[in-house]
Structure formats: structure tokens, C-alpha cells
């Protein structure tokens, strides 16, 4: 069984008040730290999607992430529903590849690209951390 199975179904929370509920960024931060040894910064004000989108785009930490294709296990996946990315998940090499993410209304889910598209998400890009 893949390590990510333990997270499926954990609830979403706008404030990411873990350890039992998360917003998308806090979930990615926790997984990156626990499974890949990467410490990512906090992002404030997750309830404002405009602020979240700008933060994903402009945060100085993003300079440490290189855009890659194809993705590898553990790479971050930026997702968008409009012009700018507003959501993030983690690429997993499971079932042909897909994204583990924590979505409002669903909690932590694993979705392949076809399921992401059915839920209105488009992949903005795959990013790998470079220390």
C-alpha cells in the first residue's frame, strides 16, 4: 500500500488547523516535510483566493522551485481554475500518475488528470524543489 493512502479522506479546513484538517498549502507543507524532508514556508490568509493566487505566483520561495516535465513522485503541482494558480498538490507515481491534494468540500483526495479536469482543475505546472 502506498504511504499516501493514510491521508485520503482527511478533512479540508480553510485555516489548515491540522493535524487532522488542512488547507491545500498546509497539507503540501506537511507531506513535503514528513515524506521528502523539505521545509516549506507558511502562507497567510488562505481564505482569500486572490491573495492565495498572488502568493503562489509571487512568493520568493517559489524561486527555489524549478518547473519540470515530466513530474516525479513528490513534485508539487500547481492547479488553476482560471488564469492564475490557486491550488497546490503533490504528484504521485501511482495508478499511472496523479495528484494528492486537499480540496474544499472533499478533503484529501488522489485524482488522475481526467478526474482533475472533471472537477474544473487545470495543471499550471509541475515544480521540483532545489535547495
BAVOKOL-812104 format. One record per atom (N, C-alpha, C): residue in three letters; residue number from 1; atom name; z negated, x, y. Coordinates in Angstrom, 1 decimal. Atoms other than C-alpha are relative to their C-alpha. Example, Ala and Ser with C-alpha at 12.3 -4.5 7.8 and 13.67 -1.06 7.14 Angstrom:
<atoms>
> ALA; 1; N; 0.0; 0.9; -1.2
> ALA; 1; CA; -7.8; 12.3; -4.5
> ALA; 1; C; 0.0; 0.9; 1.2
> SER; 2; N; 0.0; -0.9; -1.1
> SER; 2; CA; -7.1; 13.7; -1.1
> SER; 2; C; -0.8; -0.8; 1.1
</atoms>
This chain:
<atoms>
> UNK; 1; N; 0.0; 0.8; -1.2
> UNK; 1; CA; 0.0; 0.0; 0.0
> UNK; 1; C; 0.0; 0.9; 1.3
> UNK; 2; N; -0.1; -0.8; -1.3
> UNK; 2; CA; 0.9; 1.3; 3.5
> UNK; 2; C; -1.3; -0.2; 0.8
> UNK; 3; N; 1.2; 0.0; -0.8
> UNK; 3; CA; -2.0; 2.2; 5.8
> UNK; 3; C; 0.0; -1.2; 1.1
> UNK; 4; N; -0.1; 1.0; -1.0
> UNK; 4; CA; -0.7; -0.4; 8.4
> UNK; 4; C; -0.4; -1.4; -0.5
> UNK; 5; N; 0.3; 1.3; 0.5
> UNK; 5; CA; -1.4; -3.3; 6.1
> UNK; 5; C; -1.4; -0.5; 0.4
> UNK; 6; N; 1.4; 0.4; -0.4
> UNK; 6; CA; -5.1; -3.2; 7.1
> UNK; 6; C; -0.1; -0.6; 1.4
> UNK; 7; N; 0.0; 0.5; -1.4
> UNK; 7; CA; -4.2; -4.1; 10.7
> UNK; 7; C; 0.7; -1.4; 0.1
> UNK; 8; N; -0.8; 1.3; -0.1
> UNK; 8; CA; -1.9; -7.1; 10.0
> UNK; 8; C; -1.0; -1.1; 0.1
> UNK; 9; N; 0.9; 1.1; -0.2
> UNK; 9; CA; -3.5; -10.2; 11.4
> UNK; 9; C; -1.1; 0.1; 0.9
> UNK; 10; N; 1.1; -0.2; -1.0
> UNK; 10; CA; -6.0; -8.6; 13.8
> UNK; 10; C; 0.5; -0.8; 1.2
> UNK; 11; N; -0.4; 0.8; -1.1
> UNK; 11; CA; -6.0; -10.8; 16.9
> UNK; 11; C; 0.3; 0.7; 1.3
> UNK; 12; N; -0.3; -0.5; -1.3
> UNK; 12; CA; -4.5; -10.2; 20.3
> UNK; 12; C; -1.0; -0.5; 1.0
> UNK; 13; N; 0.8; 0.4; -1.1
> UNK; 13; CA; -6.6; -10.2; 23.4
> UNK; 13; C; 0.5; 0.7; 1.3
> UNK; 14; N; -0.5; -0.5; -1.3
> UNK; 14; CA; -5.5; -9.7; 27.0
> UNK; 14; C; -0.7; 1.3; 0.4
> UNK; 15; N; 0.8; -1.1; -0.4
> UNK; 15; CA; -8.3; -7.3; 27.6
> UNK; 15; C; -0.2; 1.1; -1.0
> UNK; 16; N; 0.1; -1.0; 1.1
> UNK; 16; CA; -8.0; -5.4; 24.3
> UNK; 16; C; -1.4; 0.4; -0.3
> UNK; 17; N; 1.5; -0.3; 0.1
> UNK; 17; CA; -11.7; -5.7; 23.7
> UNK; 17; C; -0.4; 0.5; -1.4
> UNK; 18; N; 0.2; -0.5; 1.3
> UNK; 18; CA; -11.4; -4.1; 20.2
> UNK; 18; C; -1.5; 0.2; -0.3
> UNK; 19; N; -0.9; -0.4; 1.1
> UNK; 19; CA; -12.4; -3.1; 17.6
> UNK; 19; C; 0.7; -1.1; -0.7
> UNK; 20; N; -0.6; 1.1; 0.8
> UNK; 20; CA; -11.4; -6.5; 16.4
> UNK; 20; C; 1.1; -0.7; 0.7
> UNK; 21; N; -1.1; 0.7; -0.7
> UNK; 21; CA; -8.9; -7.6; 19.0
> UNK; 21; C; 0.6; 1.0; 1.0
> UNK; 22; N; -0.7; -1.0; -0.8
> UNK; 22; CA; -6.3; -5.7; 21.1
> UNK; 22; C; 1.1; -0.7; 0.9
> UNK; 23; N; -1.3; 0.3; -0.6
> UNK; 23; CA; -3.5; -6.0; 23.7
> UNK; 23; C; 0.9; 1.1; -0.6
> UNK; 24; N; -0.9; -0.9; 0.6
> UNK; 24; CA; -0.4; -4.1; 22.8
> UNK; 24; C; -0.3; 1.5; 0.2
> UNK; 25; N; 0.2; -1.4; -0.3
> UNK; 25; CA; -1.2; -0.9; 24.5
> UNK; 25; C; -1.3; 0.6; -0.6
> UNK; 26; N; 1.2; -0.4; 0.6
> UNK; 26; CA; -4.8; -0.7; 23.3
> UNK; 26; C; 0.2; 0.2; -1.5
> UNK; 27; N; -0.3; -0.1; 1.5
> UNK; 27; CA; -3.5; -1.3; 19.7
> UNK; 27; C; 0.7; 1.3; -0.2
> UNK; 28; N; -0.7; -1.2; 0.2
> UNK; 28; CA; -1.0; 1.5; 20.1
> UNK; 28; C; -0.9; 1.3; 0.2
> UNK; 29; N; 0.9; -1.1; -0.3
> UNK; 29; CA; -3.6; 3.8; 21.6
> UNK; 29; C; -0.9; 0.3; -1.3
> UNK; 30; N; 0.9; -0.2; 1.2
> UNK; 30; CA; -6.0; 3.2; 18.6
> UNK; 30; C; 0.8; 0.5; -1.2
> UNK; 31; N; -0.8; -0.5; 1.1
> UNK; 31; CA; -3.3; 3.7; 16.0
> UNK; 31; C; 0.4; 1.4; 0.2
> UNK; 32; N; -0.4; -1.3; -0.3
> UNK; 32; CA; -2.0; 6.8; 17.6
> UNK; 32; C; -1.1; 1.0; -0.2
> UNK; 33; N; 1.2; -0.9; 0.2
> UNK; 33; CA; -5.5; 8.3; 17.7
> UNK; 33; C; -0.4; 0.1; -1.4
> UNK; 34; N; 0.5; 0.0; 1.4
> UNK; 34; CA; -6.5; 7.3; 14.2
> UNK; 34; C; 0.9; 0.6; -1.0
> UNK; 35; N; -1.0; -0.4; 1.0
> UNK; 35; CA; -3.3; 8.0; 12.3
> UNK; 35; C; 0.9; 1.2; 0.3
> UNK; 36; N; -0.9; -1.1; -0.4
> UNK; 36; CA; -1.4; 10.6; 14.3
> UNK; 36; C; -0.7; 1.0; 0.9
> UNK; 37; N; 0.7; -1.0; -0.8
> UNK; 37; CA; -4.1; 12.4; 16.3
> UNK; 37; C; 0.4; 0.2; 1.4
> UNK; 38; N; -0.5; 0.0; -1.4
> UNK; 38; CA; -2.6; 11.5; 19.7
> UNK; 38; C; -0.9; -0.8; 0.9
> UNK; 39; N; 0.8; 0.8; -1.0
> UNK; 39; CA; -4.8; 10.5; 22.6
> UNK; 39; C; 0.8; -0.4; 1.1
> UNK; 40; N; -0.8; 0.6; -1.1
> UNK; 40; CA; -3.1; 8.2; 25.0
> UNK; 40; C; -0.8; -0.6; 1.1
> UNK; 41; N; 0.8; 0.5; -1.1
> UNK; 41; CA; -4.3; 7.1; 28.4
> UNK; 41; C; -0.1; -1.5; 0.0
> UNK; 42; N; 0.2; 1.5; -0.2
> UNK; 42; CA; -5.7; 3.7; 29.3
> UNK; 42; C; 1.0; -0.5; 1.1
> UNK; 43; N; -0.8; 0.6; -1.0
> UNK; 43; CA; -3.5; 1.3; 31.3
> UNK; 43; C; -0.8; -1.2; 0.5
> UNK; 44; N; 0.8; 1.1; -0.6
> UNK; 44; CA; -5.3; -1.0; 33.7
> UNK; 44; C; 0.8; -1.3; 0.2
> UNK; 45; N; -0.5; 1.3; -0.3
> UNK; 45; CA; -4.7; -4.7; 34.4
> UNK; 45; C; 1.1; -0.5; -1.0
> UNK; 46; N; -1.0; 0.4; 0.9
> UNK; 46; CA; -2.9; -5.7; 31.2
> UNK; 46; C; 0.4; -1.5; 0.1
> UNK; 47; N; -0.4; 1.4; -0.1
> UNK; 47; CA; -2.9; -9.4; 32.2
> UNK; 47; C; 1.1; -0.3; 1.0
> UNK; 48; N; -1.1; 0.1; -0.9
> UNK; 48; CA; -0.3; -8.8; 34.9
> UNK; 48; C; 1.2; 0.7; -0.6
> UNK; 49; N; -1.2; -0.6; 0.7
> UNK; 49; CA; 3.0; -8.3; 33.1
> UNK; 49; C; 0.9; 0.8; 1.0
> UNK; 50; N; -0.8; -0.8; -1.0
> UNK; 50; CA; 4.7; -7.0; 36.3
> UNK; 50; C; -0.6; 1.4; 0.1
> UNK; 51; N; 0.7; -1.2; -0.1
> UNK; 51; CA; 2.0; -4.3; 36.6
> UNK; 51; C; 0.2; 0.8; -1.3
> UNK; 52; N; -0.1; -0.6; 1.3
> UNK; 52; CA; 2.2; -3.6; 32.8
> UNK; 52; C; 1.4; 0.7; -0.1
> UNK; 53; N; -1.3; -0.5; 0.1
> UNK; 53; CA; 6.0; -3.2; 33.0
> UNK; 53; C; 0.2; 1.3; 0.9
> UNK; 54; N; -0.1; -1.2; -0.9
> UNK; 54; CA; 5.8; -0.8; 36.0
> UNK; 54; C; -0.7; 1.2; -0.5
> UNK; 55; N; 0.8; -1.1; 0.6
> UNK; 55; CA; 3.1; 1.2; 34.3
> UNK; 55; C; 0.7; 0.7; -1.1
> UNK; 56; N; -0.8; -0.6; 1.1
> UNK; 56; CA; 5.2; 1.7; 31.2
> UNK; 56; C; 1.1; 0.8; 0.5
> UNK; 57; N; -1.1; -0.7; -0.5
> UNK; 57; CA; 8.1; 2.8; 33.3
> UNK; 57; C; -0.4; 1.2; 0.8
> UNK; 58; N; 0.3; -1.1; -1.0
> UNK; 58; CA; 6.3; 5.0; 35.9
> UNK; 58; C; -1.2; 0.9; -0.4
> UNK; 59; N; 1.2; -0.7; 0.2
> UNK; 59; CA; 3.1; 6.3; 34.3
> UNK; 59; C; 0.4; 1.5; -0.3
> UNK; 60; N; -0.3; -1.5; 0.2
> UNK; 60; CA; 3.0; 10.2; 34.4
> UNK; 60; C; 0.0; 0.4; -1.4
> UNK; 61; N; 0.1; -0.4; 1.4
> UNK; 61; CA; 2.0; 10.3; 30.8
> UNK; 61; C; 1.4; -0.2; -0.8
> UNK; 62; N; -1.3; 0.3; 0.6
> UNK; 62; CA; 5.5; 8.9; 29.9
> UNK; 62; C; 0.9; 1.3; 0.0
> UNK; 63; N; -0.8; -1.3; 0.0
> UNK; 63; CA; 6.9; 12.4; 30.8
> UNK; 63; C; -0.2; 0.8; -1.3
> UNK; 64; N; 0.3; -0.8; 1.3
> UNK; 64; CA; 5.3; 13.7; 27.6
> UNK; 64; C; 0.6; -0.7; -1.2
> UNK; 65; N; -0.6; 0.7; 1.1
> UNK; 65; CA; 7.3; 11.3; 25.5
> UNK; 65; C; 1.5; 0.1; 0.1
> UNK; 66; N; -1.4; -0.2; 0.0
> UNK; 66; CA; 10.9; 12.2; 24.6
> UNK; 66; C; 0.7; -1.2; -0.7
> UNK; 67; N; -0.7; 1.0; 0.7
> UNK; 67; CA; 13.4; 9.5; 23.8
> UNK; 67; C; 0.7; 0.6; -1.2
> UNK; 68; N; -0.5; -0.5; 1.3
> UNK; 68; CA; 14.6; 9.8; 20.2
> UNK; 68; C; 0.8; -1.1; -0.6
> UNK; 69; N; -0.8; 1.0; 0.8
> UNK; 69; CA; 17.1; 8.1; 17.9
> UNK; 69; C; 0.6; 0.8; -1.1
> UNK; 70; N; 0.7; 1.1; 0.6
> UNK; 70; CA; 16.7; 7.6; 15.0
> UNK; 70; C; -1.5; 0.3; 0.1
> UNK; 71; N; 1.5; -0.1; -0.1
> UNK; 71; CA; 12.9; 6.9; 15.1
> UNK; 71; C; -0.5; 0.5; -1.3
> UNK; 72; N; 0.8; -0.4; 1.2
> UNK; 72; CA; 10.4; 8.4; 12.7
> UNK; 72; C; -1.3; -0.7; 0.0
> UNK; 73; N; 1.3; 0.6; 0.2
> UNK; 73; CA; 7.1; 7.0; 11.4
> UNK; 73; C; -0.9; 0.5; 1.1
> UNK; 74; N; 1.0; -0.3; -1.0
> UNK; 74; CA; 4.6; 6.8; 14.3
> UNK; 74; C; 0.6; 0.1; 1.4
> UNK; 75; N; -0.6; 0.0; -1.3
> UNK; 75; CA; 7.1; 6.9; 17.2
> UNK; 75; C; -0.3; -1.3; 0.7
> UNK; 76; N; 0.2; 1.2; -0.8
> UNK; 76; CA; 6.4; 4.5; 20.0
> UNK; 76; C; 1.3; -0.7; 0.2
> UNK; 77; N; -1.1; 0.8; -0.2
> UNK; 77; CA; 8.8; 1.6; 20.5
> UNK; 77; C; -0.2; -0.8; 1.3
> UNK; 78; N; 0.1; 0.9; -1.2
> UNK; 78; CA; 9.2; 0.1; 24.0
> UNK; 78; C; 0.9; -1.2; -0.2
> UNK; 79; N; -0.7; 1.3; 0.2
> UNK; 79; CA; 10.3; -3.5; 23.9
> UNK; 79; C; 0.0; -0.7; 1.4
> UNK; 80; N; -0.2; 0.8; -1.3
> UNK; 80; CA; 11.6; -5.8; 26.7
> UNK; 80; C; 0.5; -1.4; -0.4
> UNK; 81; N; -0.6; 1.3; 0.1
> UNK; 81; CA; 12.4; -9.4; 27.2
> UNK; 81; C; 0.9; -0.3; 1.2
> UNK; 82; N; -0.9; 0.1; -1.2
> UNK; 82; CA; 14.2; -8.9; 30.5
> UNK; 82; C; 0.4; 1.5; 0.3
> UNK; 83; N; -0.5; -1.3; -0.4
> UNK; 83; CA; 15.2; -5.8; 32.4
> UNK; 83; C; -0.9; 1.2; -0.3
> UNK; 84; N; 0.9; -1.1; 0.1
> UNK; 84; CA; 12.1; -3.7; 32.1
> UNK; 84; C; -0.9; -0.2; -1.2
> UNK; 85; N; 0.9; 0.1; 1.1
> UNK; 85; CA; 9.9; -2.8; 29.1
> UNK; 85; C; -1.4; -0.5; 0.4
> UNK; 86; N; 1.3; 0.6; -0.3
> UNK; 86; CA; 6.7; -4.8; 29.0
> UNK; 86; C; -0.9; 0.0; -1.3
> UNK; 87; N; 0.7; 0.0; 1.3
> UNK; 87; CA; 5.6; -4.3; 25.4
> UNK; 87; C; 0.2; 1.2; -0.8
> UNK; 88; N; -0.2; -1.3; 0.8
> UNK; 88; CA; 5.0; -1.4; 23.0
> UNK; 88; C; -0.6; -0.3; -1.4
> UNK; 89; N; 0.5; 0.0; 1.4
> UNK; 89; CA; 4.6; -1.0; 19.3
> UNK; 89; C; 0.3; 1.4; -0.6
> UNK; 90; N; -0.1; -1.3; 0.8
> UNK; 90; CA; 4.8; 1.7; 16.6
> UNK; 90; C; 1.0; -0.2; -1.1
> UNK; 91; N; -1.0; 0.1; 1.0
> UNK; 91; CA; 7.8; 2.4; 14.4
> UNK; 91; C; -0.6; 0.4; -1.3
> UNK; 92; N; 0.5; -0.3; 1.3
> UNK; 92; CA; 7.0; 2.3; 10.7
> UNK; 92; C; 1.3; 0.1; -0.9
> UNK; 93; N; -1.1; -0.2; 1.0
> UNK; 93; CA; 9.4; 3.6; 7.9
> UNK; 93; C; -0.4; -0.8; -1.2
> UNK; 94; N; 0.3; 0.9; 1.0
> UNK; 94; CA; 8.6; 0.5; 5.8
> UNK; 94; C; 1.0; -1.1; -0.1
> UNK; 95; N; -0.9; 1.1; 0.1
> UNK; 95; CA; 10.9; -2.1; 4.4
> UNK; 95; C; 1.3; 0.1; 0.8
> UNK; 96; N; -1.2; -0.3; -0.8
> UNK; 96; CA; 13.9; -0.5; 6.0
> UNK; 96; C; -0.2; 0.3; 1.4
> UNK; 97; N; 0.4; -0.3; -1.4
> UNK; 97; CA; 12.0; 0.2; 9.2
> UNK; 97; C; -0.3; -1.2; 0.8
> UNK; 98; N; 0.4; 1.1; -0.9
> UNK; 98; CA; 10.3; -2.0; 11.8
> UNK; 98; C; -1.1; 0.5; 0.9
> UNK; 99; N; 1.0; -0.3; -1.1
> UNK; 99; CA; 7.7; -2.2; 14.5
> UNK; 99; C; -1.3; -0.7; -0.3
> UNK; 100; N; 1.3; 0.5; 0.1
> UNK; 100; CA; 4.0; -2.7; 14.1
> UNK; 100; C; -0.5; -0.2; 1.4
> UNK; 101; N; 0.4; 0.3; -1.4
> UNK; 101; CA; 2.8; -4.4; 17.3
> UNK; 101; C; -1.0; -1.1; 0.0
> UNK; 102; N; 1.0; 1.1; -0.2
> UNK; 102; CA; 0.1; -6.7; 18.7
> UNK; 102; C; 0.6; -0.9; 1.1
> UNK; 103; N; -0.6; 0.9; -0.9
> UNK; 103; CA; 1.7; -9.7; 20.3
> UNK; 103; C; -0.8; -1.2; 0.3
> UNK; 104; N; 0.7; 1.2; -0.5
> UNK; 104; CA; 0.2; -12.6; 22.3
> UNK; 104; C; 0.4; -1.1; -0.9
> UNK; 105; N; -0.3; 1.1; 0.8
> UNK; 105; CA; -0.1; -15.6; 20.1
> UNK; 105; C; 0.2; 0.3; -1.5
> UNK; 106; N; -0.2; -0.4; 1.4
> UNK; 106; CA; 0.5; -13.7; 16.9
> UNK; 106; C; -1.0; 1.0; -0.6
> UNK; 107; N; 0.9; -1.1; 0.4
> UNK; 107; CA; -1.9; -10.7; 16.8
> UNK; 107; C; 0.9; 1.1; -0.5
> UNK; 108; N; -0.7; -1.2; 0.5
> UNK; 108; CA; -0.9; -7.6; 14.9
> UNK; 108; C; 1.0; -0.5; -1.1
> UNK; 109; N; -1.0; 0.4; 1.0
> UNK; 109; CA; 2.4; -8.1; 13.0
> UNK; 109; C; 0.9; 1.2; -0.2
> UNK; 110; N; -1.1; -0.9; 0.3
> UNK; 110; CA; 5.1; -6.0; 11.4
> UNK; 110; C; 1.3; -0.7; 0.0
> UNK; 111; N; -1.2; 0.7; -0.1
> UNK; 111; CA; 8.6; -7.0; 12.3
> UNK; 111; C; 1.2; 1.0; -0.1
> UNK; 112; N; -1.3; -0.8; 0.0
> UNK; 112; CA; 12.1; -5.6; 11.4
> UNK; 112; C; 0.8; -0.5; 1.3
> UNK; 113; N; -0.8; 0.2; -1.2
> UNK; 113; CA; 14.7; -5.6; 14.2
> UNK; 113; C; 0.5; -1.5; 0.1
> UNK; 114; N; -0.5; 1.3; -0.1
> UNK; 114; CA; 16.1; -9.0; 13.2
> UNK; 114; C; -1.1; -1.0; 0.4
> UNK; 115; N; 1.1; 0.9; -0.4
> UNK; 115; CA; 12.7; -10.7; 13.5
> UNK; 115; C; -0.4; 0.2; 1.4
> UNK; 116; N; 0.3; -0.2; -1.4
> UNK; 116; CA; 12.0; -9.0; 16.8
> UNK; 116; C; 1.0; -0.8; 0.9
> UNK; 117; N; -1.0; 0.7; -0.7
> UNK; 117; CA; 15.3; -10.4; 18.1
> UNK; 117; C; -0.2; -1.5; 0.0
> UNK; 118; N; 0.3; 1.4; 0.1
> UNK; 118; CA; 14.4; -13.9; 16.9
> UNK; 118; C; -1.2; -0.4; 0.9
> UNK; 119; N; 1.1; 0.2; -0.9
> UNK; 119; CA; 11.2; -13.6; 18.9
> UNK; 119; C; 0.2; 0.4; 1.4
> UNK; 120; N; -0.3; -0.3; -1.3
> UNK; 120; CA; 13.0; -12.6; 22.0
> UNK; 120; C; -0.2; 1.4; 0.5
> UNK; 121; N; 0.3; -1.3; -0.4
> UNK; 121; CA; 12.3; -8.9; 22.0
> UNK; 121; C; 1.3; 0.9; -0.2
> UNK; 122; N; -1.1; -0.9; 0.1
> UNK; 122; CA; 15.0; -6.2; 22.6
> UNK; 122; C; -0.7; 1.4; 0.0
> UNK; 123; N; 0.5; -1.4; 0.0
> UNK; 123; CA; 14.3; -2.5; 21.8
> UNK; 123; C; 0.5; 0.8; 1.2
> UNK; 124; N; -0.4; -0.8; -1.2
> UNK; 124; CA; 14.3; -0.5; 25.1
> UNK; 124; C; 0.3; 1.5; -0.5
> UNK; 125; N; -0.2; -1.3; 0.5
> UNK; 125; CA; 14.0; 2.8; 23.2
> UNK; 125; C; -1.2; 0.5; -0.9
> UNK; 126; N; 1.0; -0.7; 0.9
> UNK; 126; CA; 12.1; 5.0; 20.7
> UNK; 126; C; -0.5; 1.3; 0.6
> UNK; 127; N; 0.5; -1.2; -0.7
> UNK; 127; CA; 9.8; 7.7; 22.0
> UNK; 127; C; -1.0; 0.7; -0.9
> UNK; 128; N; 0.8; -0.8; 0.8
> UNK; 128; CA; 8.1; 10.6; 20.4
> UNK; 128; C; -0.8; 0.9; 1.0
> UNK; 129; N; 1.0; -0.8; -0.8
> UNK; 129; CA; 5.0; 12.4; 21.9
> UNK; 129; C; 0.3; 1.5; -0.2
> UNK; 130; N; -0.2; -1.4; 0.0
> UNK; 130; CA; 5.5; 16.0; 22.8
> UNK; 130; C; -1.2; 0.6; 0.9
> UNK; 131; N; 1.1; -0.5; -0.7
> UNK; 131; CA; 2.2; 17.7; 23.7
> UNK; 131; C; 0.3; 1.1; 1.0
</atoms>
